[in-house]
């Protein structure tokens, strides 16, 4: 089974970014000069995906408006010789078919519910699944995701998970990977254990929001019990790891950053700025001038 479809979760409330997110989804909050979610789509396009679904809150229209062509704006930019400002969006429109799927109000809260909302779009095919507030900083967008897809297509497991080593003091924030002692495939995981203290976590390799999922995830989600009223993908991945083949492939060339709260969002902006040819010189100069005493 080859992978051509991707799903991005954008159905949360973004409460940690209130009051900003009262007006628009947190996925549209910019990282430097582009909304967070645009980087995710560029990552999918860079990995070769051609069909991308964004699962959003019911009655939410801002994300679709952002990714829809604006002919009046385009005419204005052409007139003022500024059309290059839309280049990054034009590339997306040329290379990918975007779909916008509301998450049904009857679905529970949790980062696995968007997968259920996108089941018809997935159409019994394997698919990439991304959390809307996880960011991968790499030299060429999509390189790591392309590797995950290649591993899936080679071994045909139930799931390939993105993961990264984190400091032991932070592992309680994430799902910790337990690797098999006798592996049938490289980096086979036997468990993904969510938010354990460091003295109980099997490793300091943390799962993050990049997954290549087979359709096997859907019957698991259908039977899965809610955790404090929420439906979590980590629990489904843990079931798949125990009953099937799961591969947890650590990121080597690149870096996972999370933008789920204001402080980590700010850190991501700084990291992206320091790696941007357009901003790095000015930002480095500014940071060097700051008096931190």
C-alpha positions as CSV (number, residue, x, y, z in Angstrom):
1,X,0.0,0.0,0.0
2,X,1.4,3.4,-1.0
3,X,0.7,6.6,0.9
4,X,-0.7,9.7,-0.9
5,X,-3.1,11.1,1.7
6,X,-2.6,13.3,4.7
7,X,-4.8,14.5,7.6
8,X,-4.0,17.4,9.8
9,X,-5.8,17.9,13.2
10,X,-7.1,21.5,13.7
11,X,-10.2,20.9,15.8
12,X,-9.0,21.9,19.2
13,X,-10.1,25.0,21.1
14,X,-6.5,26.4,21.6
15,X,-7.4,27.6,25.1
16,X,-3.8,28.2,26.0
17,X,-3.7,30.9,23.4
18,X,-6.9,32.8,24.5
19,X,-7.9,35.5,24.0
20,X,-6.2,35.3,20.5
21,X,-7.9,32.1,19.6
22,X,-11.3,33.6,20.3
23,X,-11.1,35.1,16.8
24,X,-9.3,32.4,14.8
25,X,-7.8,28.9,15.2
26,X,-4.4,28.5,16.9
27,X,-3.2,26.7,13.7
28,X,-3.3,30.1,12.0
29,X,-1.1,31.8,14.5
30,X,2.1,32.6,12.6
31,X,5.6,31.1,13.0
32,X,7.6,34.0,11.6
33,X,6.0,34.9,8.3
34,X,3.5,32.0,7.8
35,X,0.7,30.3,9.8
36,X,1.8,27.2,11.7
37,X,-0.5,25.0,9.6
38,X,1.0,26.1,6.4
39,X,4.4,24.7,7.4
40,X,2.6,21.3,8.0
41,X,1.1,21.3,4.5
42,X,4.4,22.3,3.0
43,X,5.9,19.3,4.8
44,X,3.3,17.0,3.4
45,X,3.8,18.4,-0.1
46,X,7.5,18.0,0.3
47,X,7.0,14.3,1.2
48,X,5.0,13.8,-2.0
49,X,1.4,13.8,-0.7
50,X,-1.2,15.0,-3.1
51,X,-4.4,14.9,-1.1
52,X,-4.6,16.7,2.2
53,X,-7.5,17.0,4.6
54,X,-7.7,19.5,7.4
55,X,-10.1,18.5,10.2
56,X,-11.5,21.6,11.9
57,X,-14.1,22.6,14.5
58,X,-17.7,22.7,13.4
59,X,-18.7,26.0,11.8
60,X,-15.0,27.2,11.7
61,X,-14.3,28.9,8.4
62,X,-11.0,30.8,8.8
63,X,-8.7,28.0,7.8
64,X,-10.6,27.4,4.6
65,X,-10.6,31.1,3.9
66,X,-6.9,31.3,4.3
67,X,-6.1,28.5,1.9
68,X,-8.7,29.7,-0.7
69,X,-7.5,31.9,-3.6
70,X,-8.3,35.6,-3.2
71,X,-8.6,37.1,-6.7
72,X,-9.0,40.7,-5.5
73,X,-5.8,40.4,-3.4
74,X,-4.0,38.8,-6.3
75,X,-5.0,41.7,-8.6
76,X,-3.8,44.2,-6.0
77,X,-0.4,42.5,-5.6
78,X,0.1,42.2,-9.3
79,X,-0.6,45.9,-9.7
80,X,1.9,46.8,-7.0
81,X,4.5,44.2,-8.1
82,X,4.2,42.2,-4.9
83,X,2.8,39.0,-6.2
84,X,5.8,37.1,-4.8
85,X,4.2,37.4,-1.3
86,X,1.8,34.7,-2.4
87,X,4.4,32.3,-3.9
88,X,4.3,29.8,-1.0
89,X,0.5,29.5,-1.2
90,X,0.6,29.2,-5.0
91,X,3.0,26.2,-4.7
92,X,0.5,24.5,-2.4
93,X,-2.4,25.1,-4.8
94,X,-0.4,23.7,-7.7
95,X,0.7,20.5,-6.0
96,X,-2.0,19.4,-3.5
97,X,-5.8,19.0,-3.4
98,X,-7.0,20.5,0.0
99,X,-10.2,19.3,1.7
100,X,-11.7,20.8,4.8
101,X,-13.7,18.4,7.1
102,X,-15.6,19.6,10.1
103,X,-15.3,17.3,13.2
104,X,-18.7,16.2,14.2
105,X,-20.0,17.6,17.4
106,X,-20.9,14.1,18.6
107,X,-17.2,13.0,18.5
108,X,-15.4,13.2,21.8
109,X,-12.6,15.7,22.4
110,X,-9.1,14.3,21.9
111,X,-6.4,14.1,19.2
112,X,-7.7,10.9,17.7
113,X,-11.2,12.1,16.9
114,X,-10.1,14.0,13.7
115,X,-9.0,10.6,12.3
116,X,-12.6,9.3,12.7
117,X,-13.9,12.5,11.1
118,X,-11.6,11.9,8.1
119,X,-12.4,8.1,7.7
120,X,-14.4,8.6,4.5
121,X,-11.6,10.8,3.1
122,X,-9.0,8.1,4.0
123,X,-11.2,5.5,2.2
124,X,-9.5,2.4,3.6
125,X,-6.0,3.6,2.6
126,X,-2.9,4.3,4.7
127,X,-2.5,7.9,5.5
128,X,-0.2,10.5,7.2
129,X,-1.6,12.0,10.4
130,X,-0.2,15.2,11.9
131,X,-1.0,17.1,15.0
132,X,-1.6,20.7,14.2
133,X,0.7,22.1,16.9
134,X,3.8,20.0,16.2
135,X,6.6,21.5,14.1
136,X,9.5,19.8,12.4
137,X,12.5,22.0,11.7
138,X,14.6,20.6,8.9
139,X,16.7,21.8,6.0
140,X,14.2,20.5,3.4
141,X,10.6,20.3,4.5
142,X,9.2,16.8,4.2
143,X,12.5,14.9,4.3
144,X,11.7,13.1,7.6
145,X,8.1,12.5,6.7
146,X,9.2,11.0,3.4
147,X,11.4,8.6,5.4
148,X,8.5,7.6,7.6
149,X,6.4,6.9,4.5
150,X,9.2,4.9,2.9
151,X,9.5,2.8,6.1
152,X,5.7,2.1,6.0
153,X,5.7,1.2,2.4
154,X,8.6,-1.2,2.9
155,X,7.4,-3.0,6.0
156,X,3.6,-2.4,5.9
157,X,3.2,-2.2,9.7
158,X,0.1,-1.0,11.5
159,X,1.7,2.4,12.2
160,X,5.0,4.2,11.9
161,X,5.5,6.9,14.6
162,X,7.7,9.9,14.6
163,X,9.7,10.2,17.8
164,X,12.7,12.1,19.3
165,X,14.9,11.8,22.3
166,X,14.0,14.4,25.0
167,X,15.5,15.2,28.4
168,X,14.5,12.7,31.1
169,X,13.0,15.6,33.1
170,X,10.5,16.2,30.3
171,X,9.4,12.7,29.4
172,X,6.4,12.9,31.7
173,X,4.9,15.4,29.2
174,X,4.8,12.8,26.3
175,X,4.2,9.3,25.3
176,X,7.3,7.2,25.9
177,X,8.4,4.5,23.5
178,X,9.2,0.9,24.7
179,X,11.3,-0.9,22.1
180,X,11.1,-4.7,21.4
181,X,14.1,-6.7,22.6
182,X,13.7,-9.1,19.7
183,X,12.7,-7.0,16.7
184,X,11.0,-8.3,13.6
185,X,11.7,-5.0,11.9
186,X,14.1,-2.1,12.8
187,X,12.9,0.2,15.6
188,X,9.9,-2.0,16.4
189,X,8.0,-0.7,19.4
190,X,6.0,-2.8,21.8
191,X,4.3,0.0,23.8
192,X,3.7,3.7,23.8
193,X,3.1,4.8,27.4
194,X,1.6,8.2,27.9
195,X,2.8,10.7,30.4
196,X,4.7,8.5,32.9
197,X,7.2,9.9,35.4
198,X,10.8,9.4,34.5
199,X,11.3,6.5,37.0
200,X,8.5,4.6,35.2
201,X,9.0,5.6,31.6
202,X,10.6,2.8,29.4
203,X,12.7,5.3,27.6
204,X,13.2,9.0,27.0
205,X,12.2,8.6,23.3
206,X,9.0,10.6,23.0
207,X,6.3,10.1,20.4
208,X,5.4,13.3,18.6
209,X,2.7,14.3,16.1
210,X,3.9,12.6,12.9
211,X,2.3,9.2,12.1
212,X,1.8,7.0,9.1
213,X,-1.3,4.9,9.9
214,X,-2.8,1.9,8.3
215,X,-6.6,1.6,8.2
216,X,-6.2,-0.9,11.1
217,X,-6.4,2.1,13.4
218,X,-10.1,2.6,12.8
219,X,-11.5,-0.6,14.5
220,X,-9.1,0.1,17.4
221,X,-10.5,3.6,17.8
222,X,-14.1,2.3,17.6
223,X,-13.5,-0.1,20.6
224,X,-11.2,2.2,22.6
225,X,-12.4,3.5,25.9
226,X,-12.2,7.2,26.6
227,X,-9.5,8.5,29.0
228,X,-11.1,11.2,31.2
229,X,-13.7,11.7,28.4
230,X,-11.1,12.1,25.7
231,X,-10.0,9.9,22.8
232,X,-6.2,9.7,22.5
233,X,-4.2,8.4,19.5
234,X,-1.4,7.3,21.9
235,X,-3.7,4.7,23.4
236,X,-4.6,3.4,19.9
237,X,-1.0,3.3,18.9
238,X,-0.2,1.4,22.1
239,X,-2.9,-1.2,21.2
240,X,-1.5,-1.5,17.7
241,X,2.1,-2.0,19.1
242,X,0.9,-4.8,21.3
243,X,-1.2,-6.6,18.8
244,X,0.5,-5.8,15.5
245,X,3.7,-4.2,14.2
246,X,4.5,-0.6,15.2
247,X,7.7,1.2,14.2
248,X,9.0,4.2,16.1
249,X,11.6,5.9,13.9
250,X,13.7,8.6,15.7
251,X,14.3,11.8,13.8
252,X,18.0,12.2,12.9
253,X,18.3,15.1,10.5
254,X,16.0,17.8,11.8
255,X,14.3,18.7,15.1
256,X,10.9,18.4,16.5
257,X,9.4,21.5,18.2
258,X,6.0,21.9,19.7
259,X,4.0,25.1,19.5
260,X,1.1,24.0,21.8
261,X,1.6,26.8,24.3
262,X,2.8,30.4,24.1
263,X,6.3,29.8,25.6
264,X,7.1,26.9,23.2
265,X,5.5,28.8,20.3
266,X,7.9,31.7,21.1
267,X,10.9,29.3,21.2
268,X,9.9,27.8,17.9
269,X,9.7,31.3,16.3
270,X,13.2,32.0,17.5
271,X,14.5,28.6,16.2
272,X,12.9,29.2,12.8
273,X,14.1,32.8,12.6
274,X,17.7,31.7,13.4
275,X,17.5,29.2,10.6
276,X,16.0,31.5,8.1
277,X,18.2,33.3,5.5
278,X,15.8,36.2,5.5
279,X,15.7,36.8,9.3
280,X,18.8,35.1,10.9
281,X,21.2,38.1,10.6
282,X,18.9,40.6,12.1
283,X,17.6,38.2,14.8
284,X,21.1,37.2,15.9
285,X,22.1,40.8,16.1
286,X,19.0,41.6,18.2
287,X,19.5,38.7,20.6
288,X,23.1,39.6,21.1
289,X,22.0,43.1,22.2
290,X,19.5,42.0,24.8
291,X,20.6,42.5,28.4
292,X,19.5,39.3,30.2
293,X,20.9,40.4,33.6
